[in-house]
Amino acid sequence: MAAELEVKKSSWVESTREYFIDIRSEMRRVTWPNRKQVESTTLVVILSVFLFAAYFAVLDKILQATVQRAYNALVK
């Protein structure tokens, strides 16, 4: 039983070591964006968030008014 535990322990250590070696290898292959690319894509994301927020705010107001009118028509 002790030998089996030792094999499991060493295989776990070895698989963890291989995992981190693979991560290092993959990270070396990554093409990282330069600062200008990061700034421009960040700007696009921020603008998109604000545009979607405005769109959903307008849509919410329209739906709220429609539901309120329907409710008022049914209550009377």
Secondary structure, 3 states (H helix, E strand, C coil): CHHHHHHHHHHHHHHHHHHHHHHHHHHHHCCCCCHHHHHHHHHHHHHHHHHHHHHHHHHHHHHHHHHHHHHHHHHC
